[in-house]
Amino acid sequence: MNKRVLMMTNHFISLYLFRKELIQRLCEDDYEVYLSIPHDERNDYFRNMGCKVIEAPVDRRGVNPLRDAVLAARYIGYMRRLKPACALSYTAKPNIYGALAARITRTKQICNITGTGGTFLRETVLAKLLRFLYRISVKHAELVYFQNEGDRDYFMHHSMVEDNFDMIPGSGVNLEEHYAAPYPESEDVIFLFSSRIYGIKGVDEFLKCAEIIKAKYPRVRFLAAGAVEDPERGKEMERYEKSGIIEYLGFCSDVKELLHKCHCVVLPSHGGEGIPNSILEASATARCVIASRVSGCRDVVEDGVTGYLFEPGNAQDFADKAERFINLPHEEKRQMGLRGRERAEKFFDRRTVLDKYYSKIQEYCGVLQ
Protein backbone atom coordinates (compact mmCIF):
# COMPACT_ATOMS: atom_id res chain seq x y z
CA MET A 1 0.00 0.00 0.00
CA ASN A 2 1.38 3.42 -1.03
CA LYS A 3 -0.57 6.33 0.49
CA ARG A 4 1.52 9.10 -1.05
CA VAL A 5 -0.30 11.70 -3.19
CA LEU A 6 1.15 14.59 -5.19
CA MET A 7 -1.05 17.56 -6.12
CA MET A 8 0.00 20.18 -8.70
CA THR A 9 -1.64 23.52 -9.37
CA ASN A 10 -0.73 27.11 -10.24
CA HIS A 11 -2.01 29.08 -7.23
CA PHE A 12 -2.59 28.73 -3.48
CA ILE A 13 -6.07 30.21 -3.71
CA SER A 14 -7.43 27.54 -6.07
CA LEU A 15 -6.44 24.82 -3.59
CA TYR A 16 -7.72 26.76 -0.61
CA LEU A 17 -11.10 27.69 -2.05
CA PHE A 18 -11.95 24.51 -3.94
CA ARG A 19 -9.81 21.55 -2.80
CA LYS A 20 -9.17 22.05 0.92
CA GLU A 21 -11.90 19.59 1.93
CA LEU A 22 -10.25 16.82 -0.10
CA ILE A 23 -6.79 17.68 1.24
CA GLN A 24 -8.09 17.73 4.81
CA ARG A 25 -9.75 14.33 4.40
CA LEU A 26 -6.55 12.82 2.98
CA CYS A 27 -4.47 14.22 5.85
CA GLU A 28 -6.95 12.95 8.44
CA ASP A 29 -6.77 9.46 6.90
CA ASP A 30 -2.95 9.37 7.12
CA TYR A 31 -2.12 9.95 3.48
CA GLU A 32 1.18 11.67 2.72
CA VAL A 33 0.10 14.75 0.78
CA TYR A 34 2.67 16.71 -1.24
CA LEU A 35 1.58 20.00 -2.81
CA SER A 36 3.47 21.54 -5.73
CA ILE A 37 2.37 25.19 -5.80
CA PRO A 38 4.08 28.57 -6.31
CA HIS A 39 5.44 30.46 -3.32
CA ASP A 40 2.77 32.20 -1.26
CA GLU A 41 2.90 33.43 2.31
CA ARG A 42 -0.37 31.58 2.91
CA ASN A 43 1.13 28.16 2.05
CA ASP A 44 1.61 27.61 5.79
CA TYR A 45 -2.12 26.93 5.96
CA PHE A 46 -1.49 23.59 4.26
CA ARG A 47 1.76 22.94 6.12
CA ASN A 48 -0.17 23.31 9.39
CA MET A 49 -2.73 20.83 8.05
CA GLY A 50 0.07 18.26 7.67
CA CYS A 51 0.97 18.64 3.99
CA LYS A 52 4.48 18.85 2.61
CA VAL A 53 4.65 21.92 0.36
CA ILE A 54 7.04 22.02 -2.60
CA GLU A 55 7.17 25.57 -3.92
CA ALA A 56 7.48 25.61 -7.71
CA PRO A 57 6.82 28.68 -9.88
CA VAL A 58 4.23 28.29 -12.65
CA ASP A 59 4.01 30.86 -15.45
CA ARG A 60 0.22 31.15 -15.73
CA ARG A 61 0.17 33.15 -18.98
CA GLY A 62 1.34 32.24 -22.47
CA VAL A 63 3.89 29.65 -23.55
CA ASN A 64 7.55 30.14 -22.73
CA PRO A 65 9.43 27.04 -23.96
CA LEU A 66 12.30 27.41 -21.49
CA ARG A 67 10.13 28.01 -18.40
CA ASP A 68 7.71 25.27 -19.42
CA ALA A 69 10.56 22.81 -19.97
CA VAL A 70 11.87 23.64 -16.49
CA LEU A 71 8.39 23.03 -15.04
CA ALA A 72 8.10 19.67 -16.80
CA ALA A 73 11.57 18.70 -15.53
CA ARG A 74 10.56 19.65 -11.98
CA TYR A 75 7.46 17.47 -12.15
CA ILE A 76 9.51 14.54 -13.48
CA GLY A 77 11.99 15.01 -10.63
CA TYR A 78 9.23 15.15 -8.00
CA MET A 79 7.60 11.96 -9.29
CA ARG A 80 10.89 10.07 -9.52
CA ARG A 81 11.94 11.13 -6.03
CA LEU A 82 8.60 10.80 -4.23
CA LYS A 83 7.16 7.85 -6.18
CA PRO A 84 3.56 8.86 -5.43
CA ALA A 85 0.82 6.29 -5.94
CA CYS A 86 -1.07 8.96 -7.84
CA ALA A 87 -0.80 12.60 -8.88
CA LEU A 88 -3.61 15.15 -9.16
CA SER A 89 -3.41 18.24 -11.35
CA TYR A 90 -5.55 21.33 -11.92
CA THR A 91 -5.38 24.06 -14.59
CA ALA A 92 -3.67 23.87 -17.98
CA LYS A 93 0.07 23.78 -17.33
CA PRO A 94 0.02 21.41 -14.34
CA ASN A 95 -2.31 19.19 -16.39
CA ILE A 96 -0.09 19.17 -19.49
CA TYR A 97 3.36 19.03 -17.93
CA GLY A 98 2.22 16.94 -15.00
CA ALA A 99 0.70 14.39 -17.37
CA LEU A 100 3.89 14.38 -19.45
CA ALA A 101 5.89 13.71 -16.29
CA ALA A 102 3.43 11.02 -15.22
CA ARG A 103 3.72 9.34 -18.62
CA ILE A 104 7.52 9.29 -18.39
CA THR A 105 7.59 8.05 -14.77
CA ARG A 106 4.58 5.73 -15.13
CA THR A 107 2.62 7.52 -12.42
CA LYS A 108 -1.16 7.36 -12.30
CA GLN A 109 -2.47 10.89 -12.83
CA ILE A 110 -5.91 12.48 -12.51
CA CYS A 111 -6.23 15.67 -14.59
CA ASN A 112 -9.04 18.15 -14.00
CA ILE A 113 -10.02 20.32 -16.97
CA THR A 114 -11.07 23.35 -14.95
CA GLY A 115 -11.80 25.36 -18.11
CA THR A 116 -9.83 26.29 -21.19
CA GLY A 117 -9.90 30.08 -20.87
CA GLY A 118 -9.82 31.87 -24.21
CA THR A 119 -7.33 29.49 -25.79
CA PHE A 120 -9.74 27.58 -28.01
CA LEU A 121 -12.25 30.36 -28.74
CA ARG A 122 -10.25 31.31 -31.86
CA GLU A 123 -8.13 29.23 -34.19
CA THR A 124 -4.60 30.47 -33.55
CA VAL A 125 -1.07 29.08 -33.55
CA LEU A 126 -1.30 28.86 -29.74
CA ALA A 127 -4.53 26.84 -29.96
CA LYS A 128 -2.88 24.38 -32.37
CA LEU A 129 0.19 24.11 -30.13
CA LEU A 130 -1.87 23.44 -27.01
CA ARG A 131 -3.97 20.81 -28.78
CA PHE A 132 -0.71 19.04 -29.68
CA LEU A 133 0.53 19.26 -26.09
CA TYR A 134 -2.75 17.87 -24.76
CA ARG A 135 -2.52 14.96 -27.24
CA ILE A 136 0.93 13.91 -26.04
CA SER A 137 0.16 14.39 -22.36
CA VAL A 138 -3.40 14.47 -21.00
CA LYS A 139 -4.60 11.97 -23.61
CA HIS A 140 -2.44 9.37 -21.85
CA ALA A 141 -3.38 10.25 -18.25
CA GLU A 142 -5.00 7.59 -16.10
CA LEU A 143 -8.15 9.70 -15.72
CA VAL A 144 -9.39 13.06 -16.97
CA TYR A 145 -12.25 14.84 -15.21
CA PHE A 146 -14.35 17.24 -17.29
CA GLN A 147 -16.60 19.83 -15.69
CA ASN A 148 -18.95 20.40 -18.63
CA GLU A 149 -20.01 18.60 -21.77
CA GLY A 150 -18.73 21.36 -24.07
CA ASP A 151 -15.12 20.85 -22.99
CA ARG A 152 -15.52 17.07 -23.11
CA ASP A 153 -16.88 17.17 -26.65
CA TYR A 154 -14.14 19.54 -27.83
CA PHE A 155 -11.38 17.32 -26.42
CA MET A 156 -12.95 14.22 -27.94
CA HIS A 157 -13.43 15.87 -31.34
CA HIS A 158 -9.77 16.91 -31.45
CA SER A 159 -8.45 13.56 -30.14
CA MET A 160 -7.06 15.14 -26.96
CA VAL A 161 -8.66 12.42 -24.84
CA GLU A 162 -9.74 8.83 -25.43
CA ASP A 163 -12.03 6.84 -23.14
CA ASN A 164 -10.07 7.81 -20.03
CA PHE A 165 -12.52 10.46 -18.78
CA ASP A 166 -15.42 11.05 -16.43
CA MET A 167 -17.67 13.99 -15.56
CA ILE A 168 -17.78 15.94 -12.29
CA PRO A 169 -19.97 18.94 -11.36
CA GLY A 170 -17.13 21.46 -11.45
CA SER A 171 -15.39 21.93 -8.14
CA GLY A 172 -18.78 21.62 -6.49
CA VAL A 173 -19.86 24.07 -3.83
CA ASN A 174 -19.62 23.76 -0.06
CA LEU A 175 -23.32 23.97 0.85
CA GLU A 176 -22.63 24.60 4.52
CA GLU A 177 -20.15 27.40 3.96
CA HIS A 178 -22.41 28.93 1.28
CA TYR A 179 -25.84 28.64 2.84
CA ALA A 180 -29.19 30.00 1.67
CA ALA A 181 -29.00 33.54 3.07
CA PRO A 182 -32.12 35.66 3.64
CA TYR A 183 -33.01 37.61 0.53
CA PRO A 184 -32.31 41.38 0.72
CA GLU A 185 -35.38 43.36 1.77
CA SER A 186 -34.47 46.39 -0.32
CA GLU A 187 -36.48 46.87 -3.51
CA ASP A 188 -33.50 48.66 -5.11
CA VAL A 189 -31.78 45.90 -7.06
CA ILE A 190 -28.06 45.21 -6.60
CA PHE A 191 -26.18 43.28 -9.30
CA LEU A 192 -22.80 41.73 -8.48
CA PHE A 193 -20.02 40.89 -10.95
CA SER A 194 -17.47 38.77 -9.07
CA SER A 195 -14.62 37.67 -11.32
CA ARG A 196 -11.22 38.67 -12.63
CA ILE A 197 -11.46 42.02 -14.41
CA TYR A 198 -10.56 40.51 -17.73
CA GLY A 199 -11.92 40.81 -21.28
CA ILE A 200 -12.88 37.17 -21.67
CA LYS A 201 -14.95 37.36 -18.49
CA GLY A 202 -17.19 39.88 -20.24
CA VAL A 203 -16.23 42.98 -18.30
CA ASP A 204 -16.94 45.19 -21.35
CA GLU A 205 -20.47 43.82 -21.60
CA PHE A 206 -20.90 44.31 -17.86
CA LEU A 207 -19.93 47.98 -18.12
CA LYS A 208 -22.15 48.57 -21.15
CA CYS A 209 -25.09 46.81 -19.53
CA ALA A 210 -24.64 48.91 -16.39
CA GLU A 211 -24.56 52.07 -18.51
CA ILE A 212 -27.79 51.12 -20.32
CA ILE A 213 -29.63 50.16 -17.13
CA LYS A 214 -28.47 53.12 -15.02
CA ALA A 215 -29.80 55.54 -17.64
CA LYS A 216 -33.28 54.10 -17.10
CA TYR A 217 -33.10 52.86 -13.50
CA PRO A 218 -30.70 55.20 -11.63
CA ARG A 219 -31.29 53.53 -8.24
CA VAL A 220 -30.06 50.12 -9.44
CA ARG A 221 -26.50 49.36 -8.29
CA PHE A 222 -23.76 47.45 -10.11
CA LEU A 223 -20.95 46.11 -7.90
CA ALA A 224 -17.73 44.70 -9.36
CA ALA A 225 -15.29 42.65 -7.28
CA GLY A 226 -12.13 41.15 -8.74
CA ALA A 227 -8.47 41.64 -9.51
CA VAL A 228 -7.58 43.80 -12.51
CA GLU A 229 -5.56 41.93 -15.14
CA ASP A 230 -4.02 44.98 -16.87
CA PRO A 231 -3.53 48.69 -16.02
CA GLU A 232 -5.67 50.00 -18.89
CA ARG A 233 -8.60 47.92 -17.74
CA GLY A 234 -8.10 49.31 -14.25
CA LYS A 235 -8.29 52.88 -15.55
CA GLU A 236 -11.50 52.04 -17.37
CA MET A 237 -13.05 50.67 -14.18
CA GLU A 238 -12.07 53.89 -12.39
CA ARG A 239 -13.71 56.00 -15.10
CA TYR A 240 -16.97 54.10 -14.81
CA GLU A 241 -16.86 54.32 -11.05
CA LYS A 242 -16.26 58.09 -11.08
CA SER A 243 -19.24 58.50 -13.40
CA GLY A 244 -21.42 56.64 -10.90
CA ILE A 245 -22.24 53.73 -13.21
CA ILE A 246 -20.52 51.01 -11.16
CA GLU A 247 -18.97 50.53 -7.73
CA TYR A 248 -15.58 48.86 -8.08
CA LEU A 249 -14.53 47.08 -4.89
CA GLY A 250 -11.18 45.62 -5.99
CA PHE A 251 -10.08 42.09 -5.18
CA CYS A 252 -12.15 40.40 -2.46
CA SER A 253 -10.80 37.18 -0.95
CA ASP A 254 -14.20 36.36 0.58
CA VAL A 255 -17.30 37.40 -1.36
CA LYS A 256 -19.88 35.87 1.01
CA GLU A 257 -20.84 39.24 2.46
CA LEU A 258 -21.34 40.63 -1.05
CA LEU A 259 -23.44 37.63 -2.07
CA HIS A 260 -25.69 38.19 0.94
CA LYS A 261 -26.03 41.86 0.03
CA CYS A 262 -26.90 41.47 -3.66
CA HIS A 263 -30.08 40.37 -5.45
CA CYS A 264 -28.44 38.87 -8.52
CA VAL A 265 -24.98 37.71 -9.62
CA VAL A 266 -23.93 38.23 -13.23
CA LEU A 267 -21.28 36.54 -15.36
CA PRO A 268 -21.12 37.71 -19.00
CA SER A 269 -18.30 35.29 -19.89
CA HIS A 270 -17.23 34.79 -23.51
CA GLY A 271 -16.50 31.11 -22.82
CA GLY A 272 -13.68 28.83 -21.73
CA GLU A 273 -15.30 28.19 -18.35
CA GLY A 274 -15.32 24.89 -16.51
CA ILE A 275 -18.19 25.29 -14.06
CA PRO A 276 -17.83 28.90 -12.80
CA ASN A 277 -17.47 28.91 -9.04
CA SER A 278 -18.84 32.45 -8.76
CA ILE A 279 -22.27 31.40 -10.00
CA LEU A 280 -22.19 28.09 -8.11
CA GLU A 281 -21.66 30.03 -4.88
CA ALA A 282 -24.38 32.50 -5.87
CA SER A 283 -26.87 29.70 -6.47
CA ALA A 284 -25.97 28.02 -3.17
CA THR A 285 -26.55 31.37 -1.42
CA ALA A 286 -30.04 31.48 -3.03
CA ARG A 287 -29.23 34.33 -5.38
CA CYS A 288 -30.45 34.57 -8.96
CA VAL A 289 -27.88 34.46 -11.76
CA ILE A 290 -27.75 36.17 -15.15
CA ALA A 291 -25.03 34.66 -17.33
CA SER A 292 -24.03 34.22 -20.93
CA ARG A 293 -25.16 31.12 -22.77
CA VAL A 294 -21.77 29.35 -22.84
CA SER A 295 -20.60 25.94 -21.64
CA GLY A 296 -20.32 25.92 -17.88
CA CYS A 297 -22.73 28.80 -17.29
CA ARG A 298 -25.63 27.03 -18.99
CA ASP A 299 -24.87 23.93 -16.90
CA VAL A 300 -25.66 25.90 -13.73
CA VAL A 301 -28.37 28.37 -14.76
CA GLU A 302 -31.79 27.04 -15.71
CA ASP A 303 -33.04 29.79 -18.01
CA GLY A 304 -36.16 31.50 -16.67
CA VAL A 305 -36.16 29.29 -13.56
CA THR A 306 -33.03 30.12 -11.52
CA GLY A 307 -31.98 33.14 -13.60
CA TYR A 308 -31.52 34.15 -17.21
CA LEU A 309 -29.11 33.33 -20.02
CA PHE A 310 -28.16 35.77 -22.78
CA GLU A 311 -26.10 35.59 -25.95
CA PRO A 312 -22.36 35.93 -25.24
CA GLY A 313 -20.85 39.26 -26.26
CA ASN A 314 -24.29 40.88 -26.63
CA ALA A 315 -24.50 43.75 -24.10
CA GLN A 316 -28.02 44.72 -25.23
CA ASP A 317 -29.35 41.19 -24.67
CA PHE A 318 -27.62 41.23 -21.28
CA ALA A 319 -29.32 44.55 -20.44
CA ASP A 320 -32.70 43.20 -21.60
CA LYS A 321 -32.39 40.25 -19.22
CA ALA A 322 -31.27 42.55 -16.41
CA GLU A 323 -34.31 44.77 -17.01
CA ARG A 324 -36.60 41.75 -17.02
CA PHE A 325 -35.17 40.76 -13.65
CA ILE A 326 -35.52 44.28 -12.24
CA ASN A 327 -39.22 44.29 -13.09
CA LEU A 328 -39.98 40.96 -11.42
CA PRO A 329 -41.95 41.24 -8.16
CA HIS A 330 -39.71 41.01 -5.11
CA GLU A 331 -41.13 37.65 -4.02
CA GLU A 332 -40.59 36.19 -7.48
CA LYS A 333 -36.93 37.22 -7.34
CA ARG A 334 -36.62 35.50 -3.97
CA GLN A 335 -38.26 32.31 -5.22
CA MET A 336 -35.97 32.27 -8.26
CA GLY A 337 -32.99 32.38 -5.90
CA LEU A 338 -34.40 29.55 -3.78
CA ARG A 339 -34.81 27.41 -6.89
CA GLY A 340 -31.14 28.06 -7.61
CA ARG A 341 -30.31 26.77 -4.12
CA GLU A 342 -32.35 23.62 -4.75
CA ARG A 343 -30.48 23.04 -8.00
CA ALA A 344 -27.12 23.51 -6.25
CA GLU A 345 -28.11 20.96 -3.61
CA LYS A 346 -29.26 18.45 -6.22
CA PHE A 347 -26.44 18.69 -8.76
CA PHE A 348 -23.44 20.62 -7.39
CA ASP A 349 -22.75 19.45 -3.83
CA ARG A 350 -18.97 19.46 -3.31
CA ARG A 351 -19.23 16.19 -1.43
CA THR A 352 -20.03 14.50 -4.75
CA VAL A 353 -16.70 15.70 -6.16
CA LEU A 354 -14.84 14.79 -2.98
CA ASP A 355 -16.26 11.25 -2.94
CA LYS A 356 -15.35 10.65 -6.60
CA TYR A 357 -11.79 11.82 -6.06
CA TYR A 358 -11.38 9.96 -2.79
CA SER A 359 -12.61 6.67 -4.23
CA LYS A 360 -10.13 6.89 -7.12
CA ILE A 361 -7.26 7.85 -4.83
CA GLN A 362 -8.02 4.85 -2.61
CA GLU A 363 -8.03 2.62 -5.68
CA TYR A 364 -4.72 3.93 -7.01
CA CYS A 365 -3.09 3.79 -3.59
CA GLY A 366 -4.11 0.19 -3.09
CA VAL A 367 -6.43 0.94 -0.18
CA LEU A 368 -9.36 -0.62 -2.08
CA GLN A 369 -8.45 -4.20 -2.94
C-alpha positions as CSV (number, residue, x, y, z in Angstrom):
1,M,0.0,0.0,0.0
2,N,1.4,3.4,-1.0
3,K,-0.6,6.3,0.5
4,R,1.5,9.1,-1.1
5,V,-0.3,11.7,-3.2
6,L,1.2,14.6,-5.2
7,M,-1.1,17.6,-6.1
8,M,0.0,20.2,-8.7
9,T,-1.6,23.5,-9.4
10,N,-0.7,27.1,-10.2
11,H,-2.0,29.1,-7.2
12,F,-2.6,28.7,-3.5
13,I,-6.1,30.2,-3.7
14,S,-7.4,27.5,-6.1
15,L,-6.4,24.8,-3.6
16,Y,-7.7,26.8,-0.6
17,L,-11.1,27.7,-2.0
18,F,-12.0,24.5,-3.9
19,R,-9.8,21.6,-2.8
20,K,-9.2,22.1,0.9
21,E,-11.9,19.6,1.9
22,L,-10.3,16.8,-0.1
23,I,-6.8,17.7,1.2
24,Q,-8.1,17.7,4.8
25,R,-9.7,14.3,4.4
26,L,-6.6,12.8,3.0
27,C,-4.5,14.2,5.9
28,E,-6.9,13.0,8.4
29,D,-6.8,9.5,6.9
30,D,-2.9,9.4,7.1
31,Y,-2.1,10.0,3.5
32,E,1.2,11.7,2.7
33,V,0.1,14.8,0.8
34,Y,2.7,16.7,-1.2
35,L,1.6,20.0,-2.8
36,S,3.5,21.5,-5.7
37,I,2.4,25.2,-5.8
38,P,4.1,28.6,-6.3
39,H,5.4,30.5,-3.3
40,D,2.8,32.2,-1.3
41,E,2.9,33.4,2.3
42,R,-0.4,31.6,2.9
43,N,1.1,28.2,2.0
44,D,1.6,27.6,5.8
45,Y,-2.1,26.9,6.0
46,F,-1.5,23.6,4.3
47,R,1.8,22.9,6.1
48,N,-0.2,23.3,9.4
49,M,-2.7,20.8,8.1
50,G,0.1,18.3,7.7
51,C,1.0,18.6,4.0
52,K,4.5,18.9,2.6
53,V,4.7,21.9,0.4
54,I,7.0,22.0,-2.6
55,E,7.2,25.6,-3.9
56,A,7.5,25.6,-7.7
57,P,6.8,28.7,-9.9
58,V,4.2,28.3,-12.6
59,D,4.0,30.9,-15.4
60,R,0.2,31.2,-15.7
61,R,0.2,33.2,-19.0
62,G,1.3,32.2,-22.5
63,V,3.9,29.7,-23.5
64,N,7.5,30.1,-22.7
65,P,9.4,27.0,-24.0
66,L,12.3,27.4,-21.5
67,R,10.1,28.0,-18.4
68,D,7.7,25.3,-19.4
69,A,10.6,22.8,-20.0
70,V,11.9,23.6,-16.5
71,L,8.4,23.0,-15.0
72,A,8.1,19.7,-16.8
73,A,11.6,18.7,-15.5
74,R,10.6,19.7,-12.0
75,Y,7.5,17.5,-12.1
76,I,9.5,14.5,-13.5
77,G,12.0,15.0,-10.6
78,Y,9.2,15.1,-8.0
79,M,7.6,12.0,-9.3
80,R,10.9,10.1,-9.5
81,R,11.9,11.1,-6.0
82,L,8.6,10.8,-4.2
83,K,7.2,7.9,-6.2
84,P,3.6,8.9,-5.4
85,A,0.8,6.3,-5.9
86,C,-1.1,9.0,-7.8
87,A,-0.8,12.6,-8.9
88,L,-3.6,15.1,-9.2
89,S,-3.4,18.2,-11.3
90,Y,-5.5,21.3,-11.9
91,T,-5.4,24.1,-14.6
92,A,-3.7,23.9,-18.0
93,K,0.1,23.8,-17.3
94,P,0.0,21.4,-14.3
95,N,-2.3,19.2,-16.4
96,I,-0.1,19.2,-19.5
97,Y,3.4,19.0,-17.9
98,G,2.2,16.9,-15.0
99,A,0.7,14.4,-17.4
100,L,3.9,14.4,-19.4
101,A,5.9,13.7,-16.3
102,A,3.4,11.0,-15.2
103,R,3.7,9.3,-18.6
104,I,7.5,9.3,-18.4
105,T,7.6,8.1,-14.8
106,R,4.6,5.7,-15.1
107,T,2.6,7.5,-12.4
108,K,-1.2,7.4,-12.3
109,Q,-2.5,10.9,-12.8
110,I,-5.9,12.5,-12.5
111,C,-6.2,15.7,-14.6
112,N,-9.0,18.1,-14.0
113,I,-10.0,20.3,-17.0
114,T,-11.1,23.4,-15.0
115,G,-11.8,25.4,-18.1
116,T,-9.8,26.3,-21.2
117,G,-9.9,30.1,-20.9
118,G,-9.8,31.9,-24.2
119,T,-7.3,29.5,-25.8
120,F,-9.7,27.6,-28.0
121,L,-12.3,30.4,-28.7
122,R,-10.3,31.3,-31.9
123,E,-8.1,29.2,-34.2
124,T,-4.6,30.5,-33.5
125,V,-1.1,29.1,-33.5
126,L,-1.3,28.9,-29.7
127,A,-4.5,26.8,-30.0
128,K,-2.9,24.4,-32.4
129,L,0.2,24.1,-30.1
130,L,-1.9,23.4,-27.0
131,R,-4.0,20.8,-28.8
132,F,-0.7,19.0,-29.7
133,L,0.5,19.3,-26.1
134,Y,-2.8,17.9,-24.8
135,R,-2.5,15.0,-27.2
136,I,0.9,13.9,-26.0
137,S,0.2,14.4,-22.4
138,V,-3.4,14.5,-21.0
139,K,-4.6,12.0,-23.6
140,H,-2.4,9.4,-21.9
141,A,-3.4,10.2,-18.3
142,E,-5.0,7.6,-16.1
143,L,-8.1,9.7,-15.7
144,V,-9.4,13.1,-17.0
145,Y,-12.2,14.8,-15.2
146,F,-14.4,17.2,-17.3
147,Q,-16.6,19.8,-15.7
148,N,-18.9,20.4,-18.6
149,E,-20.0,18.6,-21.8
150,G,-18.7,21.4,-24.1
151,D,-15.1,20.8,-23.0
152,R,-15.5,17.1,-23.1
153,D,-16.9,17.2,-26.7
154,Y,-14.1,19.5,-27.8
155,F,-11.4,17.3,-26.4
156,M,-12.9,14.2,-27.9
157,H,-13.4,15.9,-31.3
158,H,-9.8,16.9,-31.5
159,S,-8.5,13.6,-30.1
160,M,-7.1,15.1,-27.0
161,V,-8.7,12.4,-24.8
162,E,-9.7,8.8,-25.4
163,D,-12.0,6.8,-23.1
164,N,-10.1,7.8,-20.0
165,F,-12.5,10.5,-18.8
166,D,-15.4,11.0,-16.4
167,M,-17.7,14.0,-15.6
168,I,-17.8,15.9,-12.3
169,P,-20.0,18.9,-11.4
170,G,-17.1,21.5,-11.4
171,S,-15.4,21.9,-8.1
172,G,-18.8,21.6,-6.5
173,V,-19.9,24.1,-3.8
174,N,-19.6,23.8,-0.1
175,L,-23.3,24.0,0.8
176,E,-22.6,24.6,4.5
177,E,-20.1,27.4,4.0
178,H,-22.4,28.9,1.3
179,Y,-25.8,28.6,2.8
180,A,-29.2,30.0,1.7
181,A,-29.0,33.5,3.1
182,P,-32.1,35.7,3.6
183,Y,-33.0,37.6,0.5
184,P,-32.3,41.4,0.7
185,E,-35.4,43.4,1.8
186,S,-34.5,46.4,-0.3
187,E,-36.5,46.9,-3.5
188,D,-33.5,48.7,-5.1
189,V,-31.8,45.9,-7.1
190,I,-28.1,45.2,-6.6
191,F,-26.2,43.3,-9.3
192,L,-22.8,41.7,-8.5
193,F,-20.0,40.9,-11.0
194,S,-17.5,38.8,-9.1
195,S,-14.6,37.7,-11.3
196,R,-11.2,38.7,-12.6
197,I,-11.5,42.0,-14.4
198,Y,-10.6,40.5,-17.7
199,G,-11.9,40.8,-21.3
200,I,-12.9,37.2,-21.7
201,K,-14.9,37.4,-18.5
202,G,-17.2,39.9,-20.2
203,V,-16.2,43.0,-18.3
204,D,-16.9,45.2,-21.4
205,E,-20.5,43.8,-21.6
206,F,-20.9,44.3,-17.9
207,L,-19.9,48.0,-18.1
208,K,-22.1,48.6,-21.2
209,C,-25.1,46.8,-19.5
210,A,-24.6,48.9,-16.4
211,E,-24.6,52.1,-18.5
212,I,-27.8,51.1,-20.3
213,I,-29.6,50.2,-17.1
214,K,-28.5,53.1,-15.0
215,A,-29.8,55.5,-17.6
216,K,-33.3,54.1,-17.1
217,Y,-33.1,52.9,-13.5
218,P,-30.7,55.2,-11.6
219,R,-31.3,53.5,-8.2
220,V,-30.1,50.1,-9.4
221,R,-26.5,49.4,-8.3
222,F,-23.8,47.5,-10.1
223,L,-21.0,46.1,-7.9
224,A,-17.7,44.7,-9.4
225,A,-15.3,42.6,-7.3
226,G,-12.1,41.2,-8.7
227,A,-8.5,41.6,-9.5
228,V,-7.6,43.8,-12.5
229,E,-5.6,41.9,-15.1
230,D,-4.0,45.0,-16.9
231,P,-3.5,48.7,-16.0
232,E,-5.7,50.0,-18.9
233,R,-8.6,47.9,-17.7
234,G,-8.1,49.3,-14.2
235,K,-8.3,52.9,-15.5
236,E,-11.5,52.0,-17.4
237,M,-13.0,50.7,-14.2
238,E,-12.1,53.9,-12.4
239,R,-13.7,56.0,-15.1
240,Y,-17.0,54.1,-14.8
241,E,-16.9,54.3,-11.0
242,K,-16.3,58.1,-11.1
243,S,-19.2,58.5,-13.4
244,G,-21.4,56.6,-10.9
245,I,-22.2,53.7,-13.2
246,I,-20.5,51.0,-11.2
247,E,-19.0,50.5,-7.7
248,Y,-15.6,48.9,-8.1
249,L,-14.5,47.1,-4.9
250,G,-11.2,45.6,-6.0
251,F,-10.1,42.1,-5.2
252,C,-12.1,40.4,-2.5
253,S,-10.8,37.2,-0.9
254,D,-14.2,36.4,0.6
255,V,-17.3,37.4,-1.4
256,K,-19.9,35.9,1.0
257,E,-20.8,39.2,2.5
258,L,-21.3,40.6,-1.0
259,L,-23.4,37.6,-2.1
260,H,-25.7,38.2,0.9
261,K,-26.0,41.9,0.0
262,C,-26.9,41.5,-3.7
263,H,-30.1,40.4,-5.4
264,C,-28.4,38.9,-8.5
265,V,-25.0,37.7,-9.6
266,V,-23.9,38.2,-13.2
267,L,-21.3,36.5,-15.4
268,P,-21.1,37.7,-19.0
269,S,-18.3,35.3,-19.9
270,H,-17.2,34.8,-23.5
271,G,-16.5,31.1,-22.8
272,G,-13.7,28.8,-21.7
273,E,-15.3,28.2,-18.4
274,G,-15.3,24.9,-16.5
275,I,-18.2,25.3,-14.1
276,P,-17.8,28.9,-12.8
277,N,-17.5,28.9,-9.0
278,S,-18.8,32.5,-8.8
279,I,-22.3,31.4,-10.0
280,L,-22.2,28.1,-8.1
281,E,-21.7,30.0,-4.9
282,A,-24.4,32.5,-5.9
283,S,-26.9,29.7,-6.5
284,A,-26.0,28.0,-3.2
285,T,-26.6,31.4,-1.4
286,A,-30.0,31.5,-3.0
287,R,-29.2,34.3,-5.4
288,C,-30.4,34.6,-9.0
289,V,-27.9,34.5,-11.8
290,I,-27.7,36.2,-15.2
291,A,-25.0,34.7,-17.3
292,S,-24.0,34.2,-20.9
293,R,-25.2,31.1,-22.8
294,V,-21.8,29.3,-22.8
295,S,-20.6,25.9,-21.6
296,G,-20.3,25.9,-17.9
297,C,-22.7,28.8,-17.3
298,R,-25.6,27.0,-19.0
299,D,-24.9,23.9,-16.9
300,V,-25.7,25.9,-13.7
301,V,-28.4,28.4,-14.8
302,E,-31.8,27.0,-15.7
303,D,-33.0,29.8,-18.0
304,G,-36.2,31.5,-16.7
305,V,-36.2,29.3,-13.6
306,T,-33.0,30.1,-11.5
307,G,-32.0,33.1,-13.6
308,Y,-31.5,34.1,-17.2
309,L,-29.1,33.3,-20.0
310,F,-28.2,35.8,-22.8
311,E,-26.1,35.6,-26.0
312,P,-22.4,35.9,-25.2
313,G,-20.9,39.3,-26.3
314,N,-24.3,40.9,-26.6
315,A,-24.5,43.7,-24.1
316,Q,-28.0,44.7,-25.2
317,D,-29.4,41.2,-24.7
318,F,-27.6,41.2,-21.3
319,A,-29.3,44.6,-20.4
320,D,-32.7,43.2,-21.6
321,K,-32.4,40.2,-19.2
322,A,-31.3,42.6,-16.4
323,E,-34.3,44.8,-17.0
324,R,-36.6,41.7,-17.0
325,F,-35.2,40.8,-13.7
326,I,-35.5,44.3,-12.2
327,N,-39.2,44.3,-13.1
328,L,-40.0,41.0,-11.4
329,P,-41.9,41.2,-8.2
330,H,-39.7,41.0,-5.1
331,E,-41.1,37.6,-4.0
332,E,-40.6,36.2,-7.5
333,K,-36.9,37.2,-7.3
334,R,-36.6,35.5,-4.0
335,Q,-38.3,32.3,-5.2
336,M,-36.0,32.3,-8.3
337,G,-33.0,32.4,-5.9
338,L,-34.4,29.5,-3.8
339,R,-34.8,27.4,-6.9
340,G,-31.1,28.1,-7.6
341,R,-30.3,26.8,-4.1
342,E,-32.3,23.6,-4.7
343,R,-30.5,23.0,-8.0
344,A,-27.1,23.5,-6.2
345,E,-28.1,21.0,-3.6
346,K,-29.3,18.4,-6.2
347,F,-26.4,18.7,-8.8
348,F,-23.4,20.6,-7.4
349,D,-22.8,19.4,-3.8
350,R,-19.0,19.5,-3.3
351,R,-19.2,16.2,-1.4
352,T,-20.0,14.5,-4.8
353,V,-16.7,15.7,-6.2
354,L,-14.8,14.8,-3.0
355,D,-16.3,11.2,-2.9
356,K,-15.3,10.7,-6.6
357,Y,-11.8,11.8,-6.1
358,Y,-11.4,10.0,-2.8
359,S,-12.6,6.7,-4.2
360,K,-10.1,6.9,-7.1
361,I,-7.3,7.8,-4.8
362,Q,-8.0,4.8,-2.6
363,E,-8.0,2.6,-5.7
364,Y,-4.7,3.9,-7.0
365,C,-3.1,3.8,-3.6
366,G,-4.1,0.2,-3.1
367,V,-6.4,0.9,-0.2
368,L,-9.4,-0.6,-2.1
369,Q,-8.5,-4.2,-2.9
